[in-house]
Amino acid sequence: MLNFRDISINDRDWIQTALRQSGFMGCEYSFANNLAWCRGFGSRIAQFEQFYLICSFKTESGIPCFTFPAGSGDLSRVLSAMAEYAAAEKHPLIIGGLTRQSLPLLTACVPSESFSLLENRGGWDYIYDVGEFIAMSGKKFHKKRNHISQFSRYGAVFSEITPDDYDQCIALAARSYNAKDGYTDASSVAEQYAIHTFFSHFSELGLKGGLLRVDGRLAAFSVGEPLNTESFCVHIEKADLDFHGAYPAMAQQFAAHFAKDYRYLNREEDLNLPGLRKSKLSYYPAFLLEKRIAVFPEPEKLIR
């Protein structure tokens, strides 16, 4: 039987090993994200042989949802262990984060008729071509270039985030949180916890961060990390709206500084938030990383 527990910074080495072995592109395959957002999703982890399992216990249905496992070894064995856990709890086995890369791995182990697939549009990641994102050339990026041009008049200076900047970055995020009454929204509360976690373990997590200052005043910051050999992921991006164009300027300069040696830039999901979806689409993704959820109504049939 799987034994779930809370995730901690001390789990980083073995989890990173499992994540590297799979090389998945989804933003949920980031140890930093898993640690930072554990409160928001009620996530707990388990290790099964050489596989890493993370399961969200805070779902709309009230039924725990696994992320498709990362690691190496006999996938059928870990799926059987997941099914055994679900059967013992008397609920369906639910596995999320299934993409065109991982779904064939699942169907190679279990009959396709044993599960149904649900779409999760709010969880699809926005993937951009790094070269195009940095250049922002052509007619379709005309508005973005205008915003960046207007921001350039402030004479902002880009620099990498250092420990001396952590408190100011947290303060900028907190001002945004307070301005929109974030404490009334569970996702905003979870985001504040995530930001504090990122900066509390910045170096240990191997994060990369950049910021823009205007006459010494923090105008924007962004934090991310490599996901795999091809993809760099942006976890957090915040800007002071007093500076017009700060968001696209931060996005472009962060990518140019940290992601230029990667093929893809993953700017994560939109959570079905209309404003966030509009913003992410305005940067013209190369594609959306579609994710689906597999529901096994009779998990006991998968137990080996």
JOFENLIN-V357352 format. One record per helix or strand of 3 or more residues. SS is the DSSP state (@ for helix, = for strand). FROM is the first residue (numbers start at 1). TO is the last residue. If there is no record, write none. Layout:
# JOFENLIN-V357352
ss:SS from:FROM to:TO
ss:SS from:FROM to:TO
This chain:
# JOFENLIN-V357352
ss:@ from:9 to:22
ss:@ from:31 to:36
ss:@ from:38 to:41
ss:= from:43 to:48
ss:= from:51 to:56
ss:= from:65 to:67
ss:@ from:75 to:88
ss:= from:93 to:98
ss:@ from:103 to:107
ss:@ from:112 to:114
ss:= from:116 to:119
ss:@ from:121 to:123
ss:= from:125 to:129
ss:@ from:130 to:135
ss:@ from:139 to:152
ss:= from:157 to:160
ss:@ from:163 to:179
ss:@ from:182 to:184
ss:@ from:186 to:200
ss:= from:208 to:214
ss:= from:217 to:226
ss:= from:231 to:239
ss:@ from:246 to:259
ss:= from:264 to:266
ss:@ from:274 to:281
ss:= from:287 to:289
ss:= from:292 to:296
ss:@ from:299 to:302
